[in-house]
């Protein structure tokens, strides 16, 4: 009986850990696509001068 209780608890925590990992991974992918599709000027970009 005690082993079944430990198994159930371990399975519950593993499921929570897997969901947290998947949510974090999805958030990282979402953040990466936001950075790639950002329409605003980056700090590395330089506007051309009117003299040229």
Legacy VTK file of the C-alpha trace (Angstrom):
# vtk DataFile Version 3.0
C-alpha trace
ASCII
DATASET POLYDATA
POINTS 52 float
0.000 0.000 0.000
2.798 2.385 0.899
4.674 1.729 -2.385
1.556 2.571 -4.387
1.248 5.872 -2.568
4.878 6.751 -3.345
4.445 5.729 -6.978
1.343 7.895 -7.328
3.060 10.872 -5.736
6.175 10.470 -7.895
4.061 10.203 -11.031
2.175 13.369 -10.064
5.411 15.329 -9.532
6.945 14.011 -12.756
3.841 15.112 -14.639
4.092 18.600 -13.074
7.789 18.789 -13.946
7.113 17.775 -17.554
4.364 20.408 -17.913
6.584 23.123 -16.440
9.408 22.138 -18.816
7.100 22.208 -21.838
5.684 25.593 -20.869
9.172 27.014 -20.423
10.321 25.609 -23.755
7.254 27.031 -25.532
7.898 30.419 -23.925
11.513 30.390 -25.117
10.409 29.609 -28.690
7.755 32.329 -28.540
10.315 34.860 -27.285
12.720 33.906 -30.089
10.107 34.424 -32.785
9.167 37.780 -31.272
12.790 38.863 -31.528
13.040 37.704 -35.140
9.810 39.373 -36.249
10.406 42.636 -34.390
9.718 45.533 -36.809
11.515 48.149 -34.728
15.095 49.255 -35.308
17.740 47.358 -33.432
20.589 49.065 -31.619
23.060 47.588 -34.137
21.328 49.175 -37.125
22.554 52.575 -38.275
20.495 54.954 -40.371
22.234 56.159 -43.543
23.371 59.787 -43.655
21.847 62.265 -46.089
25.327 63.161 -47.398
25.771 59.801 -49.144
LINES 1 53
52 0 1 2 3 4 5 6 7 8 9 10 11 12 13 14 15 16 17 18 19 20 21 22 23 24 25 26 27 28 29 30 31 32 33 34 35 36 37 38 39 40 41 42 43 44 45 46 47 48 49 50 51
